[in-house]
Amino acid sequence: MKELILFTVTDIRNMLKKGNVWYLRHYERYFDKVYVVYILGNGQKPITNGNTTLVTLGTGNRIKNLFLAPYRLYRFARKIKQASYLTADPLFLWWTSFFLKRLFGAKIFFMPVSMPEEIYKFSKKSFSGVPLWLERVFLRLSIMAADNIIVTRNDNAFIEYFSSIKYARNKVRVVDMIVEEMPTEEFYQSLDQETIRPPINERILLYVGRLHREKMVDDIIKAFACVQKRVLNAKLRIIGDGVERKNLEDMAIKLGIKDKVDFLGPKPNSELVRYYKSADVFVSPLTGSSLRESALCKLPVVAYKLAWVAGFLVHEKNSLLVASGDIEGLAEQIIRVLEDKELAKNLSETLYQYALERWHVSKIEAGLEQTFAAS
């Protein structure tokens, strides 16, 4: 029996709030059993869907949870006779996998889904709350502890970054896709159903994702304040939740656009397609899965030009890109999409064709085979 243990330094409750946690069931296409192990949290009972089980090892206190993580993860893994070990955590991999590597001789697959150094440029803060210099040390230790670094073929920024690191370049394994890029089964099923946008007089801007500082959702609200002065029937919909929600709501009030910004909270994946297909433009300062979902729904994209999107977003060809932090530029490109129907159609069609080639559900099994078969 092939089993997978995917471990992560997050709280299961936060992941359940996001609504898209069950994309992890895609691993069932290769593994007989999948265990997703959350290091943080507070005594949540295991949750099973199909052959995938979500487990939390946390008991409340964050520091205690991190300190005991290597032993708790090792103790859990002892019950699994034959397993592959996977994590996307770039900061604590070196620590949480300590006993797995030394007592089991486990080989750790590291699948990065973000580039911390890229985000540091804008946030100027660490993710974990420790000093930034120390977090960079953690990042280095994690890369050194990983046995395989999994990146996708078109993510040139990731390939170049890890290939430029002396102690990482020989660990890089380039594959066609990773599960973390793929929407949930519920999303794909909804995508297959014909959705007709009802006639409305509003022009809808859409954001889907966590409301955390590093996501730069405040930039969308500032840009929208400029957009609605020229596109009077424009409206902004924000789907998702997070610690920044209250600050963002206060910002909308301060800018005088409260009535034109809808904070809709998290939505189930089965409902997301309807929101994508009823929007006019998707705005992405820093998003991952939702950007891919919008592409599969033929929604034109306006995004910040960050390193990680360079592999698939091309300005004027399949998207409109502006420098990160350029609020006025972001507003201008949004207005272009809203006012030029031919441009919006060409951008969305081109990106949709790319999305079909890269993120169609048929790509999953081959990608998993590439990742794990030779381990």
C-alpha positions in Angstrom: 0.0 0.0 0.0 1.4 3.4 -1.0 0.7 6.1 1.6 1.6 9.8 1.7 2.2 12.0 4.8 1.9 15.7 3.9 3.0 17.7 6.9 2.6 21.5 7.3 3.2 24.1 10.0 -0.4 25.5 9.9 -3.6 25.3 11.8 -6.2 23.0 10.4 -9.0 25.5 11.2 -7.4 28.2 9.0 -7.2 25.7 6.1 -10.8 24.7 6.5 -11.8 28.3 6.4 -10.1 28.8 3.1 -12.6 26.3 1.6 -10.3 24.6 -0.9 -8.4 22.2 1.3 -9.8 19.2 -0.4 -7.7 19.7 -3.6 -5.4 17.4 -1.6 -7.7 14.5 -2.6 -5.9 14.6 -6.0 -3.1 12.7 -4.3 -5.5 9.7 -4.2 -4.8 9.3 -7.9 -1.4 7.9 -7.0 -1.5 7.0 -3.2 -3.9 4.5 -1.5 -4.0 6.7 1.6 -3.2 10.3 2.2 -2.6 11.9 5.6 -2.4 15.7 5.9 -0.7 16.5 9.2 -1.1 20.0 10.7 1.5 20.9 13.3 -0.4 23.7 14.9 -4.0 23.8 16.2 -5.7 22.6 19.3 -7.0 19.0 19.5 -9.1 18.9 16.4 -10.5 15.5 15.7 -9.3 13.9 12.4 -11.5 14.6 9.4 -11.7 12.1 6.5 -13.0 12.6 3.0 -12.5 9.6 0.7 -9.0 8.2 1.3 -7.7 11.5 2.6 -7.5 12.3 6.4 -6.7 15.7 7.9 -5.0 15.3 11.3 -3.8 17.9 13.8 -1.0 17.2 16.2 -1.3 20.6 18.0 -2.4 21.0 21.6 -2.9 24.8 21.7 0.3 26.7 22.4 2.2 27.6 19.2 5.7 27.5 20.7 5.0 24.2 22.4 3.6 22.8 19.2 6.7 23.8 17.2 9.1 22.5 19.9 7.4 19.1 20.1 6.7 18.8 16.3 9.6 16.5 15.4 8.7 14.0 18.1 4.9 14.2 17.4 5.4 13.8 13.7 7.7 10.8 14.2 5.3 9.2 16.6 2.4 9.6 14.1 4.5 8.3 11.2 5.5 5.1 13.2 1.9 3.9 12.5 2.4 4.2 8.7 4.5 1.3 7.4 5.3 2.6 3.9 5.0 6.3 3.3 6.4 9.2 1.2 6.9 12.5 3.0 6.0 15.8 1.5 5.8 19.4 2.7 5.5 22.9 1.2 6.8 24.5 4.4 10.0 26.5 3.5 10.8 27.6 7.1 10.5 24.7 9.5 11.1 21.7 7.3 14.5 21.3 8.8 13.1 21.0 12.3 9.8 19.2 11.9 11.4 16.4 9.8 14.4 16.0 12.2 13.4 12.6 13.7 11.9 11.4 10.4 15.2 11.8 8.7 17.4 10.5 11.5 15.3 7.7 12.9 13.5 6.6 9.7 16.0 7.7 7.1 13.0 9.4 5.4 13.5 11.2 2.1 11.7 14.5 2.2 10.0 16.0 -0.8 9.9 19.8 -0.6 7.3 21.4 -2.9 7.6 25.2 -2.7 4.5 27.2 -3.5 5.9 30.6 -2.8 9.2 32.5 -2.9 9.8 34.0 0.5 12.6 36.3 -0.7 10.2 37.7 -3.3 7.6 38.5 -0.7 10.2 39.9 1.7 10.9 42.7 -0.8 7.4 44.1 -0.3 6.3 43.1 3.2 9.7 43.8 4.9 8.6 41.4 7.6 9.1 37.7 8.4 6.2 35.2 8.1 6.8 33.5 11.4 7.4 36.6 13.6 11.0 35.8 14.3 13.6 38.4 13.1 14.0 38.4 9.3 17.6 37.4 9.4 16.8 34.3 11.5 13.9 33.4 9.2 16.4 33.5 6.3 18.6 31.0 8.2 15.6 28.7 8.7 14.9 28.9 4.9 18.5 27.9 4.2 18.3 25.0 6.7 15.1 23.7 5.1 16.5 23.7 1.6 19.5 21.8 2.9 17.3 19.3 4.7 15.1 18.6 1.6 16.0 15.6 -0.5 14.0 16.6 -3.5 12.8 20.0 -4.5 9.8 19.8 -6.8 9.1 22.6 -9.3 6.9 22.7 -12.4 8.3 23.0 -15.9 7.0 26.5 -16.6 7.9 28.0 -13.2 11.1 29.6 -14.6 11.5 31.8 -11.5 11.5 28.7 -9.1 13.9 26.8 -11.4 16.3 29.6 -11.7 16.2 30.4 -8.0 16.9 26.9 -6.7 19.3 26.1 -9.5 21.3 29.2 -8.4 21.8 27.8 -4.9 24.9 25.6 -4.7 23.4 23.2 -2.1 20.0 23.0 -3.8 20.6 22.7 -7.6 21.2 18.9 -7.6 17.9 18.3 -5.7 15.7 20.1 -8.2 13.2 17.8 -9.9 11.2 19.4 -12.7 7.7 18.0 -13.3 4.7 18.9 -15.5 2.4 19.8 -12.6 2.0 19.8 -8.9 -1.2 19.1 -7.0 -0.9 22.4 -5.1 -1.6 24.2 -8.4 -4.8 22.3 -9.1 -8.4 23.4 -8.0 -10.6 20.9 -6.1 -12.7 18.2 -7.7 -15.7 20.2 -6.8 -14.4 23.2 -8.7 -13.7 21.1 -11.8 -17.2 19.6 -11.6 -18.8 23.0 -11.4 -16.6 24.1 -14.3 -18.1 21.4 -16.5 -21.6 22.7 -15.8 -22.8 25.5 -18.2 -23.0 28.8 -16.3 -24.7 31.7 -18.0 -24.0 35.1 -16.6 -27.2 37.0 -15.8 -27.5 40.4 -17.4 -26.4 43.0 -14.9 -25.5 46.7 -15.2 -22.4 46.5 -12.9 -18.8 45.9 -14.0 -17.4 43.4 -11.5 -13.8 43.3 -10.2 -13.0 40.1 -8.3 -10.5 39.0 -5.7 -10.4 35.5 -4.2 -7.9 34.6 -1.5 -6.7 35.1 2.1 -7.0 38.5 3.6 -3.5 38.7 5.0 -1.0 41.5 4.7 1.4 39.8 2.3 -1.5 39.3 -0.2 -1.6 43.1 -0.7 -5.4 43.3 -0.9 -5.2 46.8 0.3 -3.6 47.7 -3.0 -6.8 46.4 -4.8 -9.0 48.6 -2.7 -6.8 51.7 -3.3 -6.8 51.0 -7.0 -10.6 50.4 -7.1 -11.1 53.8 -5.5 -9.5 55.3 -8.6 -11.3 52.9 -11.0 -14.8 53.8 -9.7 -14.3 57.5 -10.4 -14.1 56.7 -14.1 -16.2 53.5 -14.3 -19.2 54.6 -12.3 -20.9 51.2 -12.4 -17.8 49.3 -11.2 -18.1 47.1 -8.1 -15.5 45.1 -6.2 -16.2 41.7 -4.8 -13.7 40.2 -2.2 -14.1 36.5 -1.4 -12.0 35.1 1.5 -11.3 35.9 5.1 -8.3 36.7 7.3 -6.8 38.9 9.9 -6.8 41.9 7.7 -10.5 42.0 6.9 -11.4 44.6 9.5 -8.6 46.9 8.3 -9.7 46.5 4.7 -13.3 47.3 5.6 -12.2 50.4 7.4 -10.1 51.4 4.4 -13.1 51.1 2.1 -15.1 53.3 4.5 -12.3 55.9 4.7 -12.0 56.0 0.9 -15.8 56.5 0.5 -16.3 53.3 -1.4 -18.0 51.1 1.3 -21.2 50.7 -0.8 -19.2 49.5 -3.8 -17.1 46.9 -2.1 -18.6 43.6 -1.1 -16.8 41.5 1.5 -18.4 38.1 0.8 -16.3 35.9 3.2 -15.1 32.4 2.2 -17.1 30.4 -0.3 -17.2 26.7 -1.0 -15.3 25.6 -4.1 -18.6 24.4 -5.6 -19.8 28.0 -5.7 -16.7 29.8 -6.9 -17.2 29.2 -10.6 -20.4 31.2 -10.5 -18.5 34.2 -9.0 -15.6 33.9 -11.5 -18.0 33.7 -14.5 -20.1 36.6 -13.3 -17.0 38.9 -13.0 -15.4 41.1 -15.6 -11.8 41.1 -14.4 -9.7 39.2 -11.8 -7.2 41.4 -9.8 -4.2 39.5 -8.5 -1.5 41.3 -6.5 -0.3 38.0 -5.0 -2.5 35.0 -5.5 -1.9 31.4 -6.4 -4.7 28.9 -6.9 -7.4 31.6 -7.4 -5.4 33.0 -10.3 -5.4 29.6 -12.0 -9.1 29.2 -11.3 -9.9 32.5 -12.9 -7.9 31.5 -16.0 -9.9 28.2 -16.3 -13.1 30.4 -16.1 -11.9 32.6 -19.0 -11.7 35.7 -16.8 -9.2 38.4 -17.9 -6.4 39.0 -15.3 -4.7 42.1 -14.1 -1.8 41.2 -11.9 1.4 42.5 -10.3 4.5 41.5 -12.2 6.2 39.2 -9.7 8.9 36.6 -10.4 6.6 33.6 -9.8 4.1 34.6 -12.5 6.8 35.2 -15.1 6.5 31.6 -16.4 3.0 31.9 -17.6 1.7 35.5 -17.5 2.8 37.7 -20.4 1.9 41.4 -20.5 -0.5 42.3 -23.4 -0.6 38.6 -24.5 -2.6 36.8 -21.8 -2.8 39.4 -19.0 -2.0 42.9 -18.1 0.9 43.3 -15.6 2.1 46.3 -13.6 5.0 46.7 -11.2 4.3 45.7 -7.6 3.0 48.7 -5.6 2.0 50.8 -8.6 -1.5 51.6 -7.5 -2.2 54.0 -10.3 -0.9 51.6 -12.9 -3.0 48.8 -11.5 -6.1 51.1 -11.8 -5.3 52.0 -15.4 -4.9 48.4 -16.5 -8.2 47.5 -14.8 -9.9 50.3 -16.6 -8.5 49.1 -19.9 -10.0 45.7 -19.5 -13.4 47.1 -18.4 -13.5 49.6 -21.4 -12.0 47.4 -24.2 -14.1 44.3 -24.8 -11.9 43.0 -27.6 -8.8 43.3 -25.4 -10.6 41.5 -22.5 -11.7 38.7 -24.9 -8.2 38.2 -26.4 -6.5 38.1 -23.0 -8.9 35.7 -21.4 -9.0 33.3 -24.4 -5.2 33.1 -24.6 -4.8 32.5 -20.9 -7.6 30.0 -21.0 -5.8 27.9 -23.7 -2.7 28.0 -21.5 -4.7 26.9 -18.5 -6.1 23.9 -20.3 -2.7 22.8 -21.2 -1.2 23.2 -17.7 -4.0 22.8 -15.2 -6.6 20.5 -16.8 -7.6 17.7 -14.5 -6.2 15.1 -17.0 -2.6 16.3 -16.2 -2.7 15.2 -12.5 -1.9 11.5 -12.7 1.1 11.9 -15.0 2.5 14.7 -12.8 2.2 12.5 -9.7 4.0 9.7 -11.5 6.8 12.1 -12.4 7.1 13.3 -8.8 7.1 10.1 -6.8 7.7 7.1 -9.1 11.5 7.4 -9.1 11.8 8.0 -5.3 
